[in-house]
Amino acid sequence: MNFRSESEAKKPLSVFTLSSLTDIVLLLLIFFLLTSSFVTNFGIRVNVPRAESSAQVQQQNITVAVTSDGQFFVDGEPSTRDEVAVQIRTRYQENPSAALILRADREAKVDDAVHIMNIAQSLNMNILMATERTFR
């Protein structure tokens, strides 16, 4: 029972709108991006045995810091210019394989840094100068 005439008959859609499909794809993309950040990768799980005793690990290096106002710090402990040689020597005798790491402030006197280097050189220590890398 078609009561419409041939001219009034509905024609099939020839154009399909993609706006609703892009909304769904965008929502799925956001969902997967958010949920992927919650997933953590722990790697392989291994039950490590526990030790009842442990060996003491000696500090491998001797760190000497020289500040801009001429203060010296040997492994974080304050020291004077005269005492710094004694402190470095005692720490070197405790660990003869230790290297000396010199951390001098950029405003520090060169004479203070050379003083520390001379002490390390007299003990035949390896000297490392701690610096920061500048990025351009």
Number of C-alpha atoms within 10 A of each C-alpha: 3 6 7 9 7 8 7 8 10 8 7 6 6 5 6 6 7 8 8 9 9 11 11 11 11 11 11 12 11 12 11 10 11 11 9 10 8 8 8 7 6 6 6 6 6 6 6 6 6 7 6 5 6 7 5 6 6 9 12 13 19 19 20 25 23 22 18 14 10 17 14 25 18 22 17 11 10 13 18 12 14 9 12 18 17 13 16 20 16 11 16 20 11 11 15 15 12 19 18 24 21 21 18 22 17 11 11 15 15 12 10 18 21 11 14 23 20 13 17 21 13 9 14 11 16 14 17 14 13 14 11 5 6 5 4 3
